[in-house]
Amino acid sequence: MDQFAKDSAEPRPNPYNQGYLANGAVPHQTVPVPGATPLLPNQGRVIQSGPIRVLCIADVRGNLRSLNDLAKSARADYIIHTGDFGFYDETSLERIADKTLKHVAQYSPLITEVTKKAIAQGVSAPVKTRFHPSELPLSELPLLISGEIKLDVPVYTVWGACEDVRVLEKFRSKEYKVPNLFIIDEAQSMLLEVGGVKLRLLGLGGAVVMHKLFDNGEGRTTIAGGQGTMWTTLLQMGELVDTANRVYDPTETRIFITHASPAREGILNQLSVTLKADFSVSAGLHFRYGSSYNEFSVNPTLDHYRGKLAASKASFNDVWETVKGEVEPAISQVEAQQTLLKNALAVVEKMPTTAAGGNPFGGAAAGQSAQALGQVDESAFKNMWNFNLADAAFGWLVLEIQDGRIGTEMRAQGFNFSHRGAKQQPGVQPAPPVAAGTSPVAPSGPSVPPAAAPAAQPRAAVPAQPSRSNAPTPAPAQAKPATPQPPQAASPAPKEDKPAAAATAASAAAAANGTANAPDSSAPKNPADNIIGLFIMNAQSDDQVRDLFGEEDKAKIIKIDRWGANNKVAQFKTTEERDAALERLPDDVKNRAPGQEDRSKPLVKIFAPPPSRHISRGGAGNWGSSRGGRDGGAQQSGYRSAGGGGASDSEGAGRRGGRGGRGGRGGDRGGRGGRGPRGGGGKGDGASPAPAAE
């Protein structure tokens, strides 16, 4: 792959001993040795046509088989991974803390949903005593070490925040060896010569926690960690600076690979500038989309950027002044560690103290002369590009390299917005379907008090209300079937909805007089009113729907209709047959624990048709109260996006449990319900295109 074969007779000259060669310049041609036979065009080198593709992913969490699948899907020649790789072996379970184990298990793709639900239950006993080790597979790394799984392409990775420090130490001592797996850390960088570009990979793993920068934990070497978690130390940063200086070559393109995001950690941002990085690739935010930006694009001014760095410097100085008296005597006898500490402190010293004036990488304070302020260095501010990745289960970034040019391709599964296609009017409940000549049968789900669920009336029977947003009402169009919603307690009607309340009272009076079922010529007919069926969400095919039922109930299904993207309605002749079929279904098909909705498994509810009315799919009226999920029947305002049930999607405020104080990051993002990295929205918080789990 543009990689010259080694020739023992005439080794390649060392590029570090050559003079600087500008991009595009032609090197000096040497005269061939007399008598030497020139090589034919294709001898002595590997020829590969087309671009070289480098796949950048994050957080496979021990699901190492997926690396080969992702490489095939992205047609990748190399993989760069940004941490939470799954560095756990057979002995890691006994060392991991219970709090960390709960966190790892909750988002692990290797642990079954049944086990996850059992772990999530508030039982005081430790997780390791409640489950057999075979039920808690942390990683497929032992299979990789034994050779049962092989990596198809070279994988370059740093370690993340949830890893076992003992396992990383065994890799560093060469006790563990895996073909095609290369760990990038502060002591080791890698060089890829691909597509006419020399990529220098510099990496720093672990979480960045200020109060742990001087704590090595249980690490026996320079790697810091303990009880199943890992973090970065200041000495590691100093050693990375030393490594980058030793391998520096101006003809290389440098990529800084981290687990924590330089966008949020000012000290990492400053470190990337010190390393002269052209790109940074990070994870740790756990978005459903990857992001691509440079500092110039997200900061309105240089002073705004300086402020972010100044805040990080102040936070570091608070810790440094506290531990300075203990750290300096401890390393006074080790000259190498003193050098590394000076390297790291020099990085922090260059960070600005205030947001105003001067060079953002160490300029003079505001109020000094123009000569003292110096030239503002905007090179890294405008030219260093940062990529933050989604988790591997949700998206990736591909660097496509050809003819010296690095292009990008970013893909993401994204959020599910299908639930916005058809929303019912707040406070109006659909009436369950009742066959002619039969009495209504109560659904098997949670009961709804009769007073809390008034009969829904067609919109034509309700006097028109003025729009609160003063937006013109769209012209009636051919309405698509609305997505059924589960029965819920109706919200109290607002004051301006008195005509609607009067219509409801009139309907009740009509029912008392025995005229409730009389046809209303003014009301449009709703074909869904005649459907007697069960609503199955997450159903991919008719065969999958039939397989849910026993042979006795299969024969009673008269028709299966598609209802939405991945939903079906199985129709029966009578409500008795329908309810008997529902009663015989397993509980895990009929109910879901709150917050544990799995969108890959079917969920069955009694079909409740939407009220017969035209549904507005546009306009801005009342968006805050009609979007988003419901929590205990109460309407939530603001933006709510569908969780999807996948790992790391908008995790709760405790997302970083056991990681040294990072847990509280997303507390102020709870109101965004899925948009923030660790917002309080939770995994299953978003609205669903089908009845929510009860």
C-alpha positions, 0 to 999 in steps of 0.5 A, spaced: 500 500 500 505 504 497 509 501 501 516 500 499 519 493 500 526 493 504 532 492 500 538 489 504 543 491 499 541 499 499 536 501 505 532 507 505 535 513 507 533 516 514 528 521 512 529 525 519 536 526 516 534 530 510 533 537 509 526 539 509 522 538 502 516 542 501 510 539 498 510 537 491 517 538 490 521 533 486 527 530 490 534 530 487 535 524 482 541 520 484 545 517 478 544 509 478 550 505 480 554 502 474 553 495 473 546 495 477 540 492 473 534 497 474 527 494 477 521 493 472 516 498 473 512 493 478 518 490 482 519 492 489 513 495 491 506 494 492 501 497 487 494 498 490 489 502 485 484 507 488 483 511 495 486 508 501 480 508 506 481 509 514 475 507 518 474 511 525 470 508 530 469 509 537 466 504 543 465 497 540 465 495 548 468 488 547 464 487 541 470 485 537 467 481 532 464 487 529 470 490 527 471 486 521 464 487 519 464 494 520 471 494 516 467 490 510 461 495 510 466 501 510 471 498 505 476 500 510 483 498 509 485 501 516 481 502 523 482 507 528 479 506 534 478 512 540 477 508 546 472 503 550 475 498 546 474 492 551 480 491 554 478 486 559 480 479 560 477 473 564 480 475 571 478 483 570 471 481 573 474 480 580 477 487 580 472 491 577 468 495 582 460 494 582 458 501 580 463 500 574 460 493 573 453 496 572 455 501 568 459 497 563 453 491 563 448 496 562 451 498 555 454 492 553 452 489 547 454 482 549 450 481 555 443 479 554 437 484 555 434 479 560 440 480 565 441 487 563 434 488 566 435 484 572 442 488 574 438 494 573 433 492 579 435 496 585 437 490 589 442 491 594 447 485 593 453 486 589 452 484 581 458 479 581 454 475 587 447 475 583 450 472 576 454 467 574 461 469 570 458 466 564 452 471 564 457 477 565 461 477 558 465 483 559 469 483 552 471 478 546 478 480 547 480 473 550 478 470 544 482 475 540 488 473 544 487 466 543 486 466 536 479 464 535 477 471 532 482 474 528 482 482 525 482 482 518 485 489 517 490 493 522 486 496 528 490 502 531 486 504 538 487 508 545 484 505 551 478 509 554 475 510 560 472 503 562 478 498 561 482 494 565 489 497 567 492 490 568 490 488 561 493 494 558 500 493 562 500 486 559 500 488 552 505 493 554 510 488 557 508 483 550 505 478 555 499 479 550 500 479 543 494 480 538 496 480 530 493 487 527 492 490 534 496 496 535 495 500 541 497 508 541 499 511 547 504 516 550 510 512 549 508 509 542 506 512 536 505 509 529 506 512 522 502 510 516 504 511 509 498 511 505 495 514 499 501 519 498 500 521 505 504 520 511 500 519 517 503 520 524 498 517 529 499 520 536 494 518 542 492 519 549 487 514 552 483 514 558 478 520 561 481 527 563 479 528 570 482 534 574 483 531 581 486 525 578 491 528 574 497 526 579 494 519 581 496 513 578 491 508 581 493 501 581 497 502 575 504 498 576 507 502 571 506 509 568 499 507 566 493 509 571 487 506 572 483 501 577 477 497 579 475 497 571 476 504 570 482 508 567 484 516 566 490 520 564 495 523 568 499 529 567 506 525 566 503 521 561 501 528 557 509 530 558 511 523 555 506 524 549 510 531 548 516 528 549 514 522 544 512 527 539 518 531 539 522 525 538 518 523 532 517 530 529 517 530 521 515 536 518 513 532 512 508 528 516 500 529 517 499 528 525 492 525 527 491 526 535 487 520 537 483 521 544 478 518 548 476 525 551 473 530 547 478 536 546 472 541 545 470 540 552 477 539 555 481 545 554 487 542 557 487 537 551 485 542 546 492 546 548 496 539 548 493 538 541 496 545 539 503 543 542 503 536 538 502 540 532 496 536 530 493 537 523 487 533 526 484 530 532 479 524 533 475 523 539 469 520 542 466 520 549 460 524 548 456 519 545 452 522 540 447 519 535 451 523 530 458 525 529 461 532 529 466 535 525 469 542 526 474 547 527 475 552 533 474 558 528 467 555 526 464 554 533 468 560 537 465 567 535 472 571 537 479 569 539 477 572 546 471 567 546 476 561 545 481 564 550 476 564 555 475 556 554 482 555 555 483 560 561 477 556 565 481 550 564 488 553 566 484 555 572 481 549 574 488 545 573 492 550 577 487 549 583 489 542 583 496 543 582 497 548 588 493 543 592 498 537 591 504 541 589 508 540 595 507 532 595 508 531 588 515 535 587 518 531 593 516 524 590 519 525 583 525 529 586 530 523 585 527 521 578 530 525 573 526 522 567 519 524 571 522 531 573 523 532 565 516 529 563 512 534 569 516 540 566 513 538 559 506 537 561 507 544 566 510 547 560 503 546 556 499 549 561 503 555 562 502 557 555 495 557 556 492 564 557 490 566 564 485 571 561 480 571 555 482 578 553 488 580 548 494 577 546 496 570 543 491 565 545 497 560 546 500 564 551 500 571 549 501 577 554 495 580 558 490 585 556 493 592 557 500 591 555 503 594 549 502 592 542 509 590 542 508 586 548 502 582 545 505 580 539 502 577 533 496 573 534 497 565 532 491 563 528 494 557 525 491 552 529 485 556 531 483 556 523 487 550 521 486 544 526 480 540 524 476 536 530 472 530 529 468 527 535 465 520 533 458 517 535 458 510 538 460 504 533 453 502 533 450 508 531 455 511 526 462 512 523 467 516 520 472 514 514 478 518 512 479 517 504 486 518 502 488 519 495 494 523 491 495 526 497 488 529 499 484 527 505 477 526 504 472 525 509 465 520 509 461 520 515 455 516 516 450 516 522 444 512 524 441 518 527 435 519 531 428 516 529 423 522 528 418 517 525 413 519 531 412 526 529 408 524 523 402 523 526 400 526 533 394 525 537 391 532 540 393 532 547 387 531 552 383 527 547 383 519 547 381 514 542 375 509 543 377 502 543 374 498 537 367 495 539 364 490 534 357 491 533 352 487 538 358 485 543 359 489 549 366 492 550 372 488 553 377 491 558 384 491 555 389 487 558 394 493 559 394 498 565 386 500 567 384 507 566 379 510 570 372 511 567 372 518 569 379 519 566 378 517 559 372 520 556 369 518 549 373 521 543 368 525 538 370 527 531 373 533 530 367 535 526 362 535 532 367 540 535 366 548 534 373 550 531 377 554 535 382 559 533 389 557 533 394 559 538 399 561 534 395 565 529 398 560 523 393 559 517 390 552 518 392 547 512 387 545 507 384 538 508 388 533 505 387 525 504 389 523 511 394 517 512 392 513 518 394 516 525 399 512 529 395 508 535 397 511 542 396 507 548 390 509 553 392 515 558 389 519 563 386 525 559 389 532 561 384 537 564 381 541 558 384 548 558 379 554 559 378 556 551 376 549 550 369 550 553 366 548 546 369 541 546 367 540 553 360 542 551 360 537 546 363 532 550 357 533 555 352 533 549 355 526 547 354 523 554 347 526 554 346 522 548 348 516 551 344 516 557 338 517 552 340 511 548 342 515 542 349 515 542 350 510 537 346 514 532 349 515 525 351 523 525 351 525 518 356 531 519 361 526 522 366 523 517 367 516 517 373 513 520 375 506 517 379 504 523 373 504 527 371 497 525 378 494 526 378 489 531 385 487 532 392 487 536 397 493 534 404 490 534 410 494 534 417 493 531 414 487 527 418 487 520 413 482 516 407 478 517 410 471 518 413 475 524 407 477 527 404 470 526 409 467 529 408 470 536 401 467 536 399 459 538 396 455 532 389 456 535 390 463 535 393 463 528 387 460 525 383 466 528 387 472 524 383 474 518 388 479 516 394 483 517 395 490 515 401 495 515 400 500 520 406 505 520 414 504 518 415 497 522 408 496 525 402 491 524 395 490 526 393 483 526 385 483 525 380 478 528 373 477 527 370 478 535 373 482 541 373 475 544 377 472 540 382 478 540 382 478 547 383 471 548 389 471 543 392 477 547 391 473 554 395 467 551 401 471 549 407 471 554 408 477 558 415 480 555 411 481 549 405 485 552 409 489 557 416 493 558 419 495 564 419 503 564 425 505 561 427 498 558 424 499 551 427 494 546 425 496 539 428 490 536 423 486 539 415 486 538 410 489 543 403 487 542 397 492 545 390 492 543 389 496 537 385 503 539 384 507 532 385 514 532 379 519 532 376 521 525 379 527 523 384 531 519 391 531 522 395 537 521 403 535 519 405 542 519 405 548 522 408 551 528 402 551 533 403 547 540 409 544 538 412 544 545 406 540 548 405 535 542 412 532 541 416 528 545 414 522 550 409 522 556 412 520 563 406 518 567 401 521 563 404 528 564 405 532 557 412 534 557 414 541 553 420 542 549 424 537 544 424 530 545 427 525 540 426 518 540 431 514 544 431 507 540 433 503 545 441 503 543 446 504 548 449 510 550 444 514 546 443 521 551 444 517 557 442 519 564 446 524 569 449 518 572 452 516 565 460 516 567 459 512 574 465 510 577 469 515 572 472 519 577 467 525 578 465 525 570 458 523 572 454 530 573 456 533 566 449 532 563 445 535 569 444 541 565 442 538 559 436 534 561 431 538 558 433 537 551 431 529 552 436 526 547 440 532 544 446 532 549 451 527 551 448 525 557 442 529 558 437 526 563 432 524 557 435 517 558 435 511 553 428 510 552 425 517 553 423 519 546 416 518 543 415 512 539 411 511 533 407 505 537 404 505 544 409 506 549 412 500 554 407 500 560 
